[in-house]
Amino acid sequence: MNRSPTTRSVPMLLLAGAVSVSLAACTTSVAGSGAAATRPSSPATASPSVSSPSSALGERTELVTGLRAPWGLAFLPDGSALVSMRLSGEIVRIPPTGGTPEPVGTVPGVVTSAEGGLLGLATSPRFESDRTLFAYVSGSPTNRVVALRIAPDHRSLTQTRVLIDGIRTADRHHGGRLRIGPDGNLWIGTGDAFLPENAADGTSLNGKILRIRPDGTIPAGNPSGTAIYSSGHRNVQGITFGPDGTMYASELGHRTWDEVNVLTSGRDYGWPETEGVAGDTGQPPLFTLHPDDASPSGVAYAGGSLWMGALGGQRLWQLPVEGPRATGEPIAHLVGEYGRIRTVEVAPDGALWIVTSNTDQATWGGTDPRSGDDRIIRIELPGQN
């Protein structure tokens, strides 16, 4: 793997260099360059962009309360959602209008750790006929992605097969986000298992974006003929796609920069030699944010922006984009209102559902749970009827 400093062809972005935004003693930046640019050496300053408590967001509705350590969320064709409980390995169903969670079943073989357990979920694109849900499971001796069959009455589940195994496990840095892409394949974000060298090791599934078919086989076009699509990632907990197929991933950094990247086949994203704009190896990020303001997890695309949950930053980030370009500065919403935000998904009606993560005391950047935590909130976006 080539990790020497290079001049790279990168997506055209709105701003050259890095724009840092001071947010109440915090700093946020947008990093980018022209079509043949080197990494910026130091960020420039810009004005803050922080929303008032309700600006740019529509009506908010609390759909469910009392969840313990929720992590992944996947919508079903009827508009209801399945939610994973990290610590218990349970999956519950949330009706489209909210209400009491309905038990579905417990995924076998889940092994919990500081950040591990039952993590991301993704619904089969043919769910109405195959009743299949995909789940990222922290286990022993390795992490894996499995296929589950959900009963027609949503009251039981059965594991039908293991799609991919051999993802190294650890106490932390599991990654865990799943997403079905517009190509029909299953995309998987993994962490470096708290061993940074894994991210640069082409024989390791850790610190990578993986792509497999829903049956677990390797799709044509994967650059190495394996499940690995891209490398050099520290801990990927968010994956989403824009309407033109552009793929975005959110990545937790170490102490300096978190990243949002545009993913390209076969590319190296720099970790562990480079973190955000600190370093000169790998692909430069689309956005960088300080971990105190972000520690990003789930991300979704809607209405010309990425919407990204922040754990340590305890806010919802809006990141304006068009394809592989940033089109504006990051905007912070809901700062401190709901605590840590783990997951953000777009519902079938176009609203955002956000999942809080305040009862997950074992993880880092914690906050005391609020009364009713954890919860799922529905948020209407500007222009939504």
PyMOL commands that set and color helices and strands:
alter all, ss='L'
color gray80, all
select helices_A, chain A and resi 127-130+197-200
alter helices_A, ss='H'
color red, helices_A
select strands_A, chain A and resi 17-22+27-32+44-46+60-64+70-75+81-85+90-94+102-106+118-123+132-137+142-150+157-168+175-180+186-190+209-212+228-230+236-241+247-251+258-262+287-289+296-302+305-310+315-322+325-326+331-333+341-346+352-356+376-379
alter strands_A, ss='S'
color yellow, strands_A
deselect
rebuild
show_as cartoon
